[in-house]
């Protein structure tokens, strides 16, 4: 199996296709740097030889003309280069932002099941590292640790083309002096290229090995600076645990980096040694040719400049190729994430008038635990407009069942239908619009309360006020100076406020009501509330969802007594089904759980 998923040529095509799609001007501006680089370097060598010749002849006029001509050439090239670089700087930033936007959209639309995979999270982290690195200017002296990203690609190829043309020009000139020197130079170039290619691949492999370790180190850093976790860290004295885990993972990371550093040092020493021996041999050959009268002093200076320039161009070419290989391997990481499949669903539009739900022999097991399905051959039906409660102990499969119903997971066997249509055949956008979920972990945005509830660009303020009233949040918002324009999350915004747990629950209800939809799903959204407050919240849900199909999950069984039916789950299976009174009369699993909870309140 290859080291990466895509061929080198395919990755090059991928980048240049996106460059042309974004702005062809990037390639046109970089084209200027090719002749400019050759003229500056070659001009310096020829200028030195011509200047020595004018000095030797004592021709002052020629000396001034040669010097002035060269200086004017350098001035024109430098001014043009500065202008081009300023234009490219802005375009490169926008080109990188173009990829960052694609990365963000992929993160938001990636199948939920894939987003939970450690392998996919590592891919996302590698993509993040490449796109959000602070790329430095392309340079021949950069090492493999220097961050480069997709925006450096055109500059690297322009540098390679410039060096190749320059090396070709110098090879032709050196061949006039001695063809064997040209062959030796080309051999050195090939050795350098293969060495740097091996180094680039090794560095890329090391970065892949380091990603899981960096993810754990980042976790330690994130949790250690989370003020919400400070009380547990201090009161339970777990700071040492954080320290030990950090030291362990940091030691692994240092071993990976040290191994790569030793490899790089070895390759660098090899290349420097080969180049030093070659230059020594060439200099001795030029000295001998000069003393034997084969070349004049001006030709000696010219060839010395060309040999030095050739060696510099070879090193720069190898360095640019090294960077292209590295960026291409990094592009491989970016593509492996950006080209992950996204489930677009089918084309059938669900009928809002028929929101009946049917599970037929549905099973689902999480990766790595296939022998213990979270949902195990479940079959049941929810009629349109029915209120269903789902109860059970922790780990019984309640939340997994809801994720299957929302289309976040795909069942590994069996089918799920809404209105008689299997979920895969339904339009995903339409399915999302008809389901209004309220989960236990409620996500708040660092923006206004109005935006947190509406989540739309255009806010219907009349509808917003009605949803706030129905959710019981009016009194709280009325107490705020800026009302619904008050921003949330003090941890992000200086002028923000934080809501209490109960107020967040009411905001979540207002959000679900504002969204609308004909299916309401509540996955233990009141777990942080006391029993009385939770009961009031569920009664409010019941009143506000009379015309909707609703699924309620609660760890407090008394809260779902109002439901038309209650499904009791245990170990991934539905073990009992009926109304509260029917299940109590049955005296089975549900009745035992209810009695155990009731003894704490009686």
C-alpha positions in Angstrom: 0.0 0.0 0.0 1.3 3.5 -0.8 2.2 6.0 1.8 -0.7 8.2 0.9 -4.1 7.8 -0.8 -3.6 9.9 -3.9 -0.9 10.0 -6.6 1.4 13.0 -6.7 0.1 14.1 -10.1 -3.5 13.9 -8.8 -2.7 16.2 -5.9 -0.9 18.7 -8.2 -3.9 18.7 -10.5 -6.2 19.1 -7.5 -4.4 22.3 -6.3 -4.1 23.9 -9.8 -7.7 23.1 -10.6 -8.7 25.1 -7.5 -6.3 27.9 -8.3 -7.9 28.3 -11.7 -11.3 28.1 -10.2 -10.4 30.7 -7.6 -8.3 33.2 -9.6 -6.0 32.5 -12.6 -4.2 35.8 -11.8 -2.2 33.9 -9.2 -0.5 31.9 -11.9 0.0 34.9 -14.2 1.6 36.9 -11.4 3.9 34.0 -10.4 4.9 33.6 -14.1 6.8 37.0 -13.7 9.1 35.5 -11.0 10.5 32.9 -13.4 12.5 35.1 -15.8 13.1 37.7 -13.0 14.9 35.1 -10.9 17.1 33.9 -13.8 18.0 37.4 -14.9 19.1 38.5 -11.4 21.3 35.5 -10.7 22.7 35.1 -14.2 23.1 38.8 -14.6 25.3 38.9 -11.4 27.7 36.3 -12.9 28.0 37.9 -16.3 28.3 41.3 -14.7 31.3 40.2 -12.5 33.1 38.8 -15.6 32.4 41.8 -17.7 33.5 44.2 -15.0 36.8 42.4 -14.5 37.4 42.6 -18.3 36.8 46.3 -18.4 39.1 46.8 -15.4 41.8 44.7 -17.1 41.5 46.8 -20.3 41.4 50.0 -18.3 38.3 51.2 -20.1 36.6 53.5 -17.7 33.7 54.4 -19.9 32.9 50.7 -20.5 33.2 50.1 -16.7 30.6 52.8 -15.9 28.3 51.6 -18.7 28.4 48.0 -17.5 27.8 49.0 -13.9 25.0 51.4 -14.6 23.3 48.9 -16.9 23.4 46.2 -14.3 22.1 48.5 -11.6 19.2 49.7 -13.7 18.3 46.1 -14.5 18.4 45.2 -10.8 16.3 48.2 -9.9 13.6 47.4 -12.5 13.5 43.8 -11.5 13.3 44.6 -7.8 10.5 47.2 -8.3 8.6 44.7 -10.4 9.1 41.9 -7.9 8.0 44.1 -5.0 4.8 45.0 -6.8 4.1 41.4 -7.8 4.7 40.1 -4.2 2.3 42.7 -2.7 -0.4 41.6 -5.1 0.3 38.0 -4.5 0.2 38.4 -0.7 -3.4 39.4 -0.8 -4.4 36.8 -3.3 -2.7 34.0 -1.3 -4.5 35.0 1.9 -7.8 34.8 0.0 -6.9 31.5 -1.6 -6.1 30.0 1.8 -9.4 31.4 3.2 -11.1 29.7 0.2 -9.9 26.3 1.5 -10.6 27.2 5.1 -14.2 27.8 4.1 -14.4 24.4 2.5 -12.9 22.8 5.6 -15.5 24.5 7.8 -18.4 23.5 5.6 -17.2 19.9 5.5 -17.0 19.9 9.3 -20.6 21.1 9.5 -22.0 18.8 6.9 -20.0 15.7 7.6 -22.1 12.6 8.5 -22.5 12.6 12.3 -21.4 9.0 12.5 -18.1 9.8 10.7 -17.5 12.8 12.9 -17.3 10.5 16.0 -14.6 8.3 14.5 -11.1 8.8 15.9 -9.6 8.2 12.5 -11.8 10.9 10.9 -11.0 13.3 13.8 -7.3 12.8 13.2 -7.9 13.6 9.5 -9.7 16.7 10.5 -6.9 17.7 12.9 -4.3 17.2 10.2 -6.3 19.3 7.8 -6.7 22.0 10.5 -3.0 22.0 11.1 -2.2 22.5 7.4 -4.8 25.3 6.8 -4.3 27.2 10.0 -0.5 27.1 10.1 1.3 30.4 9.9 3.0 29.8 6.6 6.3 31.7 6.1 7.7 33.0 2.8 8.9 30.3 0.5 12.7 30.0 0.8 15.3 27.6 -0.4 16.7 27.4 3.2 13.5 26.4 4.8 13.5 23.1 6.8 10.8 20.5 6.9 9.6 22.0 10.2 8.7 25.3 8.5 5.0 25.5 8.0 3.8 25.7 4.5 0.2 25.4 3.2 -1.7 25.3 -0.1 -1.2 29.0 -0.7 2.6 28.3 -1.1 2.0 25.9 -4.0 2.2 28.3 -7.0 5.3 30.0 -5.5 7.0 26.7 -5.1 6.3 25.6 -8.7 7.4 29.0 -10.0 10.7 28.6 -8.0 11.2 25.1 -9.4 10.7 26.3 -13.0 13.0 29.2 -12.5 15.7 27.0 -11.0 15.3 24.4 -13.7 15.7 26.9 -16.5 18.7 28.5 -14.7 20.4 25.2 -14.2 19.8 24.3 -17.9 21.4 27.6 -18.9 24.4 27.2 -16.6 24.8 23.5 -17.6 25.1 24.7 -21.2 27.8 27.2 -20.3 29.7 24.8 -18.1 29.6 22.2 -20.9 31.7 24.6 -23.0 34.4 24.5 -20.4 34.1 20.8 -19.6 31.2 18.5 -20.4 32.2 16.2 -17.5 31.6 19.0 -15.0 28.0 19.3 -16.3 27.4 15.6 -15.9 28.8 15.6 -12.4 26.6 18.6 -11.5 23.5 16.8 -12.8 24.4 13.7 -10.8 24.7 15.7 -7.6 21.3 17.2 -8.3 19.7 13.8 -8.7 21.3 12.5 -5.4 20.1 15.6 -3.6 16.5 15.2 -5.0 16.2 11.6 -4.0 17.6 12.4 -0.5 15.2 15.3 0.1 12.2 13.2 -1.2 13.0 10.5 1.3 13.3 13.1 4.0 10.0 14.8 3.1 8.1 11.4 3.2 9.7 10.6 6.6 8.7 14.0 8.0 5.2 13.6 6.8 4.9 10.1 8.4 6.3 11.6 11.7 3.6 14.3 11.6 0.9 11.6 11.2 2.3 9.7 14.2 2.3 12.9 16.2 -1.4 13.8 15.5 -3.0 11.5 18.1 -0.4 12.5 20.7 -1.0 16.2 20.0 -4.8 15.6 20.3 -4.3 14.3 23.8 -1.9 17.1 24.7 -4.4 19.6 23.4 -7.1 18.0 25.6 -5.0 18.4 28.7 -4.3 22.0 27.9 -8.0 22.7 27.1 -9.3 21.1 30.3 -6.6 22.6 32.5 -7.6 26.1 31.4 -11.4 25.5 31.5 -12.6 27.5 34.5 -15.7 25.3 34.7 -13.4 22.4 35.6 -11.3 24.2 38.2 -13.5 23.3 41.2 -13.3 19.6 40.4 -9.5 19.7 39.7 -8.9 21.5 43.0 -11.3 19.8 45.3 -10.5 16.3 44.1 -6.8 17.0 43.8 -6.5 15.7 40.2 -3.9 18.2 39.1 -1.2 15.5 39.5 -3.2 13.3 37.1 -3.2 16.0 34.5 0.6 16.5 35.1 1.4 12.8 34.7 -0.7 12.4 31.6 0.9 15.5 30.0 4.4 14.3 30.9 3.6 10.9 29.4 2.2 12.2 26.1 4.8 14.9 25.8 7.6 12.3 26.2 6.0 10.3 23.3 5.9 13.5 21.2 9.5 14.3 22.0 10.6 10.8 20.9 8.8 11.3 17.5 10.3 14.7 17.0 13.8 13.6 18.1 13.7 10.6 15.7 12.8 13.0 12.8 15.5 15.5 13.9 18.2 12.8 13.9 17.1 11.6 10.4 17.2 15.1 9.1 20.6 15.9 10.6 22.0 12.8 8.9 20.6 13.6 5.5 21.7 17.3 5.8 25.2 16.3 6.7 25.4 13.9 3.7 24.2 16.5 1.3 26.5 19.2 2.7 29.5 16.8 2.5 28.8 15.9 -1.1 28.4 19.6 -2.2 31.6 20.6 -0.3 33.7 17.9 -2.0 32.2 18.8 -5.4 32.9 22.5 -5.0 36.5 21.8 -3.8 37.1 19.7 -6.9 35.6 22.4 -9.3 37.6 25.2 -7.7 40.8 23.2 -8.1 39.9 22.6 -11.7 39.3 26.3 -12.4 42.6 27.3 -10.7 44.5 24.7 -12.8 42.8 25.9 -16.0 43.7 29.5 -15.2 47.3 28.8 -14.5 47.6 26.7 -17.6 46.2 29.5 -19.7 43.1 27.7 -20.8 40.9 30.4 -19.5 41.5 34.2 -18.9 41.0 36.0 -15.7 37.6 37.4 -16.8 36.5 33.9 -17.8 37.8 32.6 -14.5 35.6 35.0 -12.7 32.6 34.2 -15.0 33.0 30.4 -14.5 33.5 30.8 -10.8 30.3 32.8 -10.5 28.4 30.3 -12.7 29.7 27.3 -10.6 28.8 29.1 -7.4 25.4 30.1 -8.8 24.8 26.6 -10.1 25.4 25.1 -6.7 23.1 27.7 -5.1 20.4 26.9 -7.7 20.8 23.2 -7.2 20.3 23.7 -3.4 17.3 26.0 -4.0 15.8 23.6 -6.5 16.2 20.7 -4.1 14.8 22.8 -1.3 11.8 23.8 -3.4 11.2 20.2 -4.5 11.4 19.2 -0.9 8.8 21.7 0.0 6.5 20.7 -2.9 6.7 17.1 -1.8 5.9 18.1 1.7 3.0 20.3 0.7 1.7 17.7 -1.7 1.7 15.1 1.1 -0.1 17.7 3.2 -2.6 18.2 0.3 -3.1 14.5 0.5 -4.3 15.0 4.1 -6.5 17.9 3.1 -8.1 15.9 0.3 -8.7 12.8 2.4 -10.9 15.0 4.7 -12.5 17.3 2.1 -13.5 14.4 -0.1 -15.2 12.4 2.6 -18.6 11.4 1.4 -21.6 13.4 2.6 -25.0 11.7 2.8 -27.3 13.9 0.7 -30.2 11.6 1.2 -32.9 10.9 -1.3 -35.3 13.2 -3.1 -38.7 12.3 -1.6 -40.2 15.2 0.3 -41.9 14.0 3.6 -45.6 14.7 4.1 -46.1 16.9 7.2 -49.6 15.5 7.5 -48.2 12.0 8.1 -45.5 11.8 10.7 -46.0 8.2 11.7 -42.6 6.6 12.6 -41.8 2.9 12.3 -38.7 0.9 13.4 -38.6 -2.5 11.8 -36.0 -4.9 13.2 -33.4 -2.1 13.6 -30.0 -2.8 15.1 -26.9 -0.6 15.6 -23.6 -1.2 17.3 -20.8 1.2 17.8 -17.4 0.6 16.1 -15.2 -1.5 18.4 -18.1 -3.0 20.2 -20.0 -5.0 17.6 -20.8 -7.8 20.0 -22.9 -5.6 22.2 -25.4 -3.6 20.0 -26.6 -0.3 21.5 -29.9 -1.0 19.7 -30.7 -4.7 19.2 -33.4 -5.7 16.7 -36.0 -3.1 17.8 -39.4 -2.9 16.2 -42.2 -0.4 17.1 -44.5 2.2 15.6 -45.4 5.8 16.6 -48.7 7.0 15.2 -49.0 10.5 13.8 -49.7 13.0 16.6 -48.8 10.4 19.3 -46.8 11.3 22.4 -44.3 8.6 23.2 -42.0 8.3 26.3 -38.8 6.3 26.2 -37.3 5.4 29.5 -34.6 3.1 30.8 -31.4 2.9 32.7 -28.2 4.6 31.5 -26.7 2.7 28.6 -30.0 1.1 27.6 -29.9 2.6 24.1 -32.3 5.5 24.4 -30.1 8.2 23.0 -28.8 5.9 20.2 -32.4 5.2 19.2 -33.0 9.0 18.9 -29.9 9.5 16.8 -31.1 6.8 14.5 -34.5 8.5 14.2 -32.9 11.8 13.4 -30.8 10.2 10.7 -27.5 10.9 12.5 -26.8 7.2 12.5 -27.6 4.7 9.8 -29.0 1.3 11.1 -26.7 -1.6 10.4 -29.8 -3.8 9.9 -33.5 -3.1 9.6 -35.4 0.0 8.3 -36.7 3.2 9.7 -39.6 5.0 8.0 -41.4 8.3 8.4 -44.8 8.5 6.8 -44.1 5.1 5.2 -40.9 6.3 3.4 -37.5 4.9 4.4 -35.2 7.6 5.9 -32.5 7.1 3.1 -35.1 8.0 0.5 -36.2 11.2 2.2 -34.7 14.6 1.4 -32.2 15.3 4.2 -32.9 19.0 4.2 -36.7 18.4 4.4 -36.2 15.7 7.1 -34.1 18.2 9.2 -36.8 20.9 8.8 -39.6 18.6 10.1 -37.7 17.5 13.2 -37.2 19.9 16.2 -34.8 18.3 18.7 -33.9 19.4 22.2 -30.9 17.6 23.6 -29.4 17.4 27.1 -26.4 19.3 26.0 -27.7 22.6 24.6 -25.4 24.5 22.3 -25.5 28.3 22.8 -23.9 30.8 20.3 -22.0 33.9 21.4 -24.6 36.2 20.0 -28.0 37.7 20.9 -30.8 35.7 22.6 -32.9 36.4 19.5 -30.3 34.9 17.2 -29.9 31.9 19.6 -33.6 31.2 19.4 -34.2 31.9 15.7 -30.9 30.6 14.3 -32.0 32.2 11.0 -30.6 35.3 9.2 -34.0 36.9 9.1 -35.8 37.0 12.4 -39.6 37.1 12.6 -39.9 39.2 15.8 -43.6 38.5 16.3 -43.1 34.8 16.1 -40.0 35.1 18.3 -42.0 36.9 21.1 -44.7 34.3 20.9 -42.2 31.4 21.3 -40.5 33.1 24.2 -43.9 33.6 25.9 -44.9 29.9 25.3 -41.5 28.7 26.7 -41.9 30.8 29.9 -38.8 32.9 29.2 -40.6 36.3 29.0 -40.0 37.4 32.6 -36.3 36.8 32.4 -35.9 38.6 29.1 -37.9 41.5 30.3 -35.5 41.9 33.2 -32.5 42.4 30.8 -31.8 46.0 29.7 -31.4 45.0 26.0 -34.1 42.4 26.0 -33.7 39.8 23.2 -30.7 41.7 21.9 -28.7 40.7 25.0 -25.7 38.6 24.1 -24.9 35.3 25.7 -21.7 33.6 26.9 -19.5 35.7 29.1 -16.5 33.5 28.3 -16.5 34.9 24.8 -18.1 38.4 24.9 -17.4 41.0 27.5 -20.9 42.5 27.5 -22.7 39.1 27.6 -24.8 37.4 30.3 -25.0 33.7 31.3 -28.4 32.0 31.8 -29.1 29.5 34.6 -29.7 25.9 33.8 -33.5 26.2 33.8 -33.4 29.4 31.7 -31.2 27.6 29.1 -33.8 24.8 29.0 -36.6 27.3 28.3 -34.4 28.9 25.6 -34.0 25.5 24.0 -37.8 25.0 24.1 -38.3 28.4 22.5 -35.8 27.4 19.8 -37.6 24.2 19.1 -41.0 26.1 18.9 -39.5 28.7 16.6 -38.1 26.1 14.3 -41.5 24.4 14.1 -41.6 21.0 12.4 -44.1 18.3 13.0 -41.9 16.0 15.1 -40.6 17.1 18.5 -37.8 15.1 20.1 -36.6 15.7 23.6 -33.6 13.7 24.8 -33.3 14.3 28.5 -33.2 18.1 28.1 -34.2 18.6 31.8 -31.6 16.4 33.4 -30.1 19.3 35.3 -33.4 20.4 36.8 -35.0 19.4 40.1 -38.0 17.0 39.8 -40.6 19.7 40.3 -39.1 22.0 37.7 -38.7 19.1 35.3 -42.3 18.0 35.7 -43.5 21.6 35.0 -41.2 21.7 31.9 -42.6 18.4 30.5 -46.2 19.6 31.2 -45.4 22.7 29.2 -44.0 20.5 26.4 -47.2 18.5 26.5 -49.4 21.5 26.1 -47.3 23.0 23.3 -47.1 19.9 21.2 -50.7 18.8 21.0 -50.7 18.7 17.2 -47.2 17.2 16.9 -45.7 13.8 17.0 -43.5 13.9 20.1 -40.8 11.6 21.6 -39.8 12.2 25.2 -36.8 10.7 26.9 -36.4 11.2 30.7 -34.5 9.5 33.4 -37.3 10.4 35.8 -40.2 8.1 35.0 -42.9 10.3 36.6 -42.2 13.0 34.1 -43.6 10.9 31.2 -46.8 9.8 32.8 -48.8 12.1 30.4 -47.5 10.2 27.3 -49.9 8.1 25.2 -47.5 5.2 25.5 -44.2 4.5 27.2 -41.4 2.3 25.8 -39.1 0.8 28.4 -35.7 -0.1 27.2 -33.0 -2.4 28.7 -29.7 -3.5 27.1 -30.7 -2.2 23.6 -34.1 -3.9 23.5 -37.7 -2.7 24.2 -38.7 -4.9 27.1 -42.1 -3.3 27.8 -44.6 -1.0 26.1 -47.8 0.5 27.3 -49.3 3.4 29.2 -48.1 4.3 32.7 -51.0 2.5 34.4 -50.6 -0.5 32.1 -46.9 -0.8 32.9 -47.5 -0.4 36.6 -50.1 -3.1 36.6 -47.7 -5.3 34.7 -45.3 -5.2 37.7 -42.3 -5.7 35.5 -39.1 -3.7 34.7 -40.8 -0.3 34.5 -42.8 -0.8 37.7 -39.6 -1.7 39.6 -37.8 1.4 38.3 -40.7 3.6 39.1 -41.0 2.2 42.6 -37.2 2.7 43.2 -37.5 6.3 42.2 -40.7 7.0 44.1 -39.3 5.9 47.4 -37.1 8.9 47.5 -40.1 11.3 47.1 -42.8 9.5 49.2 
